[in-house]
Amino acid sequence: MSDTEFLTQAVAGRWDIYGPIHKGLRLAHGDMAARLGRADFTRGQDELLADLAGHLALGAKHLAHEETHIHAALEARAPGATADLNAQHDHHRARFDSLAIAICAVQHAAPADQPMLGRVLYLAFTGFVAEDLEHMRQEETIIWPQLCALFTDQELAGMEMAIIGSLAPEEVIAFMRLMLPAMNPAERTGLLSGMKADAPAEAYAAVIELAARPTLPANDFAELERQGLVA
């Protein structure tokens, strides 16, 4: 049986605890890499560098969420199962530290040195992205089937709800801005339908106005309006 066939059989129809956030991170990684690649570092790039720092901060929070709510539960039922995951997360944190140093180097360099340091930052970030793409692939093809074998969908949903419940309102918006434009229409409809049914009206309205409206193409947002999902 191929890896694809095993994955399909193992998780068909199961609660996808990794898919939505990983789609969002992949899209945001690509967008950020493209912005860094086309940036003119002979000019001020304060907004770009601030956005990159914010993107890395969300990545660090995502790691912490997984460790607190997913790794701990997995380790309790399968001791040792998270050793490689935690090592990869530690490596990611070292990358975040080195990228923060690279950002500061660009910010504080003499103008003549900024193009070269901007190139160094671009290569460092894209190197991190390559590593993170492989890390997320392993989580979805190796760890997710393990989770599905050890936990019910209700338990997996509970982990996800615990992560969401731990977020400050501004963090909810930041993560939704990553996820909504990366989802396919059915996934987006399912997520927002559930939020509209369960979340306070003002919180749902904030997601629509601060996350969906600014990030979705006009046709996609119009489809949400047609479905009655725009607050």
N, C-alpha and C positions, 0 to 999 in steps of 0.2 A: 504494500500500500504506500502510495506517495505521501509526502508531507502534506500536500494540499488535500488529498482525499481524507487523511486522518483528521486534519483540522476541521474540514467540513462536517465530518461525521461526529466529531467530539463536541462541537459547539453549535451545531445547527439549531437555530431558534432560541439560543440561550441569551441571558442578559449580558450585553456587551459593555463591560465595565471599562475597557480600554479604548474602544473604537472612537467615540465622539471627541474626547480630549486629544487623542493622538492625531486624529485628522486635523484638528485645529492647530496643534503644534507643528505638524508637517507643513501646512499652508503658511503659517506665520514664519517658520524657518526659511521657507523659499522666498517669501516676500522680503524678509530682512536681508537675506543674502543678495537678492537682486538690487535692493536699495544701496547696500554697501558697494556692490560691484560697479554701479553707475555713478556713485558719488564723486563730485569734484572736490577733492580735499585741498585744493588751493583756495577754496572759499570756506567760510564758516559752516560747520555741520553740527551745530549744537543740538538741533531738533533730532537729527538722525541718531546721534550718540545717546541722547536721552531716551529715545525710543528703544535703542538696542539695550541699554541698561534696564529699562522696564521689562523688556522681553525676557532677559536673563533672570530677572527677579521672579517673574511668573514661572519660569522653568524650575527655579529652585523651590518655589512653593509647591509645584506639582510633585517633585520628588518627595518632599516632606509629607504631602497628603498620601501618596502611595505607601510610604513606610509606616505611617501611623495607622492607616485604616485597612490596607490590603496586606502588606508584608506581615504585620503582627498577627493577623488572623490566619494567614497561610502558615506561618511558622508554628502556630499553636497546634495545627492539625497535621503538619508535615515538617517536623523539625529538620533544619538544615536546608530546606527548599529555597530559602531566600539568600543564601550566602553569596552566590554570584550576582544576584540583583543588587544587594547592598554594596558589593565591591564596585559594581558599575556606577552606582549612585555616588559613591565616594570619588570616583574618577571624574564624574560630571562636575562635582563641586570644585575639584581642583581646576577644571577647565573654566568654570565661572570665575574663579579667583584670577586666573591668568588673563581672561578676557577683560575683567575689570581693570587690571593693570594696563592692558593694551589700550583701552578706552582713555584712561587718564594720560597715557603717553601722547596720544593724538591731541587731546584737549590742551595740554601744557607745552607742546612742542613749538619751536620757532616755525613761522609760516613756511620756510623753505623745506623743513623736515616733515611737514604734515602729509604730503602725498605718499612718501615712502612708508610712514607709520600707518597711514590709512590702508595701504596695501597689506602690511603685516597684519593689521586687524581683520581685514577681509579674509585672508587666508586662515587665520586662527579661528574665526567664526565658522567658516565653511568646513574646516576640519572637525570642529565640534559637531556641526550638523550631521556630517557623515557618520560619526560615532553614535549620535542620538537616533538617527534613522535605523541603524542596525539594532540598537538597544530596544527601541519600540517594537521592531519586528519580532525580536525574541520574546518580548512580553506577550505579544498577541498570538504567536504560534506555539509557544512552549508553556508560558505561565498561565495564560487564559484557559487552555484545556485542563490544566491541573486544578485551577479554581473551580471550573465547571464540574470536575469529578468529585471535589471535596465539599462544595457548597451548593445549596439550592439557589434558584433565581431570586427568591425572596431575601436570602442572606446576601447575595451579591448586590441587589438593589439597596439593601440596608447599608452596606459599606459605602455605596455611592451617595446615598442620602446623608450619611454621616459626614462625608467630605463636604457636600454642599452646605450642610448646617454649620460647619466650622468656618465658613467664609464670611468676611465682612461684606456689606452691600457693594462697595466699590470693587471688591475682588470678584464677586459674582458677575458684575458687568464686564470686567476685564477678561474673564475666562469665556463668557458668552460671546464677546467680540471675536475671540479666536475661533470658537466652535461653529457658530451659526453659518458663516459663509463657507465653511469647509464641508458642511453636511449636504447630503443629497436631499431632494424635496421631501421624501417620505420620512427621513430621519428628523428633519427640521420640524415638520408638522407634528410628529409624535412627541418630540421634546416640548414644543411650545404648547401643545394641547394639554399635556400633563401639568406644565407649569401654570397654565391659566386656570386649571381646575383646582390646584392645590395651594398655589402661592397667594399671599395677600395681593389685592388688586393693585396697590401702589407699587409693589415690588415687580409685579408682572409688567405694568406700564413702563417702568424704568428699563426693563430688559428690551422692550419693543423700541422705545425712543432713543435709548443710549447705546444699544448693542445691535439690534436688528436693522433699524432704519439707516444708520450710518454705514453699515458694512455690506448690506445685501444689494445686488443689482436691482434696478427698478422693477424688472419683470418678476423676480423672486419675491420682492416685498409686496407687489400687487397681488400675487397668489395668496400670500398670508391674509391680505385684506379680503380677498374673495372668500376665503375659508372662515372668516370671522375671527381671526387670531390677532388682529391689531386692536390693542386696547383703546 
